[in-house]
Structures are given as structure tokens and as C-alpha cells.
Amino acid sequence: MGQRKDIDGSASVPTFYGKELRWKREEAGLTLTQLVEGSFYGPSHLSEIERGERRMPAELASHVDRVLGTDGFFQRRCEDVRNARRRGHARYFERVLEAEKHAESIEEWCPTLIPGLLQTDAYARSLVRAAMPLASDDEVEEKVSARMARARLFEEDHKKPMYWAILSEVLLRQPVLASPQSAEQLAHIVALAKRRRIIPQVLPWNCGPHPLMMGMAKLMNFPDAPPLVYLESQHSGDTIDDPALVNEYRRSYDLLRAAALPPEASLALIERAAEDHRHGKHGN
């Protein structure tokens, strides 16, 4: 049996919460399995909460407080942990933050912007500044840092998720950044693709009508849970788990993928666009 990894409770609010939970569980002489017995959750779920990797559902917190006799401590602190976990993100994005970390695959279409998981620091900062023109530098940096943290999914030691993004060709030709930064943004996408961490496709600007013309969609599949679809507009977002609606978005995304250029041709087009921006020729 491998050595148990210690929890650094000083690292964040979620890890402090998780370390306290582990301490109280072990003080009571209970295993993970024994503590979740009678709830709707498994021991692996509780283990991830203890390591600060997963949020504590309110109903599980209530169950834990009852079994451990902790007088409602873990239920009262749930909201503190949730607020800390989503810092830099809108409340409606909370479910997606956790879902991304546990997804087996993520498929994304964002017709007017580079998807958040693929954005460079400069690109993210430009978008945040445009959306919040009166925000302080600290507020902007908090949001940019939070967005950059999501991209840790693509670090070398991660095998999942399989990430598939369909990008509009317009994004390659009408950038939101100056040419050098636009070249850096596109080169970042190319580098991720060449590391076999993402699969990008480009939808030609003249492809005609397609099923997802109304806006973005993010489809997420999981090894141990039903799939989800996330939709977002300027000031709101919605996570869909209704099986019939998820299937509708599944079909629409597959039709969109069929209309896009193949992955190899798409990657070559992105590389050419990066070179054009690097040499100031993107408007030609």
C-alpha cells in the first residue's frame, strides 16, 4: 500500500477544510467507507474532498456532521469553501469548474472567442478588461489568474480530459490583440495540439448555416456520471443535464464537427495564421 499523501491545510480554504475533515474522521476511528455509509456518495468522492480537490455537497456535509457529531461545522463552512474555490469566476460557472477536472472528454465550440481553456494570459486580460472597464487592476488579475489556473488540465502529467475545440476561422483573421500577441495566442494552441493534449478544428468562414449558430456550447463526458452541456451568454450561464437536451446538443456538435476542416488541415491553417500575425500580414 502506498504512503498516504499529507494535506497542506495552509494552501487554500478547500485544503484546510479537507484536512480538518480527515482529522475528525480519523479521530473518530472511521474509514472513508464507514463515514459515507448511509449517504449517496462513495469513499473516493469523500477522499477527493479531504484532499481539497472536490467541493462538499450540502447533503453530504450534513451527513458527516451527524455521524461525527461536529455540531453542523462542515455544513456551515460549505459556502466558505465554495466561494474560495470559485474565486475569480462567476457563481454560475461553479459547476463547470469542478466538472472540467473530472471530465473524461470536453468538446467546445465558441464562435466569437478563443475558449477559456486555450487562452493566453494576454488574451484573457484583454477580454476581462473589455467586459469590466471600471475594474481595478487587482480585480482583473484575480479573474485572469483564475482562468489561467483552469489550463492546468493540460500539464504534462495529465492524461485527461481529451479536449476537442472547434474554432471559427474568423478568430484567426480578426483577432482581439495586436499582431505579436495574436501570434503568441495561436502558437499556444498549436503547441498544445503538437503535444497531443488537444484536437483543434477550424470551421471555414464561408461554411454556410450550421446547427450551433446561436452561440457557444461545451459538452462534457464523465467516466462515472451522466454527461453535461454548458451554455453561456455575456452575463449568465446554464449547465444542462437533461438527457434529451444533452442528446440534442450532442447531435448538433457532431454536425458542426462534420462541417469543419479535418484536424491536420486545421492545425496547418492555425500555424499559417500565427506566422501571418508574426510578420504583420494577417490583413492581407
N, C-alpha and C positions, 0 to 999 in steps of 0.2 A: 504494500500500500504506500502511495506517495506521501511525502510530508505535507501536512496541511499548510496552506499559504496564510500568513498573517494578514490582518486587515489594518491598514493605516487610517485610523479614525480621524487624523488631522487633515487628510487630503481633501475632504469635501463633506458637506452635510449628509449626503446619502451614505458615505462610508462610515461616518460617525454613528448614524442611525443603525446601520447594519452591524457594526462592531458591538454596539450595546445590545442588539437583539441576540447575537451569538452568545455574548457573555451571560445574559439572563437565561437563555436556553440551556447552556452548559451548567450554569449554577443549579438549575432545576433537575439536572441529570437526564435530559431528554435528547434523543437523536432528532435529526431533521424529520424523519418519517413519523416519529411519535408526536412531534409538535403539530404537524399538519393533519394528523388523523382526525377525521370528522369535518374537515374543510373540503372545499372543491379544488384545492391546489396540491401539487406534488412536491416532494422534497427538493427536487432540482430548482424549482421556482423559488422556494424559500432560501436555498443556498445562494442563488444569484442576488436576492435581496440583501442577505448578510454581507456579501462582497461589494455592495453598493452598485450593482450592475443592473438592477431592475427595481421598478417602483413597487411599493407596498400597496396592494388593493385595500380599500377601507374595510371590506368584509373579512379579509384575512387578518388585518390588524386587530379587529375586534375579537376574532377567534384566538389570536395569540395572547392578547391581554387577558382573556378569560382563562386560558389554560395556565399561563404563567403567573396570574394574579398580580398584574402590573398596573391595576387601577386606571386603565384607559390610556396609559402613557403612549403606547405605539400608535393607537388610533388618533390621539390628539396631535402627534407630531407628523402624521402623514402629509398634511398640507404643506408643512415647512419643507419637507423633503421634495415634494413635487414642485414647489416654487423654485427651490435651488436647482433642481435637475433641468428645468426648462428656462433658466435664466438666459436672457438674450433671445428668447423665442416667444412667439405669441402663445397664449393659452390654448388656442385651437390646434396648435401643432404638437401638443404634448404626446398624443398617442402615436404620432408618426416617429417622434424621436426614439421611442422605445422599439417600435416596430422595425425600424431600419436596422437596429443592432441584432435582431433575432431573425430577420428575413433570410430565406434561402435564395430568393431572387427578387430583384427590384427592376421594374421596367418603367421608363419615364418618357413622357412627351411634354415639352414645354415650348409652345410655338414662338414666344416673343423674347425668351431669356435663356441663357445657359442655365441648366438645372443647378440647384444649390450645391449638390454633392460634387459638382465638377468645377465650381467657381474658384478662381484665384482670389487672393487677398484683395488685389486692386479692383477686380470686377465686383466682388461683394461690397466693398466700401463705396463704390460708385452707386450701386443700387440703393444701399441704405441711405446715403446722402440725398438721393433723388426722392426717396419716399418720405424722409424725415428731415426736411431742410432746416428746421429750427433746433434739431437735436444737438446736445453738447458733444464734444469730442469723446468723452467717456462713454456716453450712451451709444454712440456709433461704434466705438471699439468693442464694447460688450457684445453687440449684435454680430459684428464681423468675426470676433473670436469664437462665438458660439457656432457660427456657420462653418468656420474652418475646422472646428473640433469634430463635426459630423463626418468629415472626409477621412478620419482615421480608419474608417471601414476599409480603405484601400491600402493600408500599410502592408508591408511585405509578409508579415506573419499571419495575415488573414486569408482564409480560403473562400469565405463567403462575405457578402452575397454575390451571386452572379448579377452584374449590373448591365442593363441594356438601355441605351438612351437614343431616342430619335430626335435629331436636331433639324430645324428648318434651315435651308440654305441661306435664307435671308440673314440669319445670325452671323454667317461668315462674311457677308458683304456689307452689312450696315451695323457696325459694332457700336458699343456704348463707350468705348475707351479710345484713347489716342493710339496710333498705329503700333508703337513699341509694346504697349501693354496688351493690345489686342493680339499681337503675335505671341506674347507670353501665354495668354489665356488659351489660344488654340493649340500651342505647343504642349501645354499641360494636358489637354485632352489626348493628344497624340501619344504622349509619354505613357499615360495610363493604359491606353489601348495596346501599345507595344509591350507593356509589362503583363499583358493578358489579364488585366484587372477589370476592364470594361469593354463593352462592344458598342461602338457608336455607329449610327446610320444617319445619313443625311437625306432629308425629304426635299426633292428639287423644287425650286421656287415656282415652276410652271407645271406642277403635277396635277393641277385641277382640283375639283372638290374632293374632300375625304371625310371620314366619319368623325374626326375629332377637331373640326374647325372651330368649335365653340370655346376651346380652352385647354388647359393642361390636364394631365391625368398621370397618377403614379400608381402602379399596380404592384402589390407586394404579396409574395407567397411564402409560406412557412412550413417547416417540416412537421410541426405538431399543433397547428392551428389553422382555421379557415383563412382564405385569402382576404385582403383588404384593398380598397381603392381610395386614394386621397385626391380630392379636388380642391383647388384654391383660387380665390379671386384677390383683389387688391387688399381688402381688409377683413377677410374671413376665409375659413377653410372647413372642409367637411370630410370626415372619414366614413366610408360606406362599407358595411359588412353584410348587407342583404344579399344572399346568394344569387338571386335573379338579376339584380342590378350589377353585381360583380361580373356575372357572365356576359352581360351586355357590353360592359367596358372591355372585357377580355376579347370579345369578337371585334369590337371597334379598333382596339390596339393592333390586333393581328392583321386587319385590313390595312391599317396605316403602315405597318411594317412592310407589307407586301408592295406598297406604293413607293417605298423609299429605295435608295440605291443600296446595292449589296455592301456588306461591311468593308471589304477590301477597297472597293471604289470610293466609298465614303471616306475612309481613312486617307486615301490619296488626295481627295478633294480638300479635306481639312488641312493636310500638310501644305498643299499649294497655297491655300488661303493664308496660312501662317507666314509663308515665305513672302507673299504679296504684301502683307502688313509690315513685315520686317523691312521691306525695301520701299515702303510707301506707295505701293502700286494697287492698293485694293480698290480704288475708284475707277481703274482703267477697264 
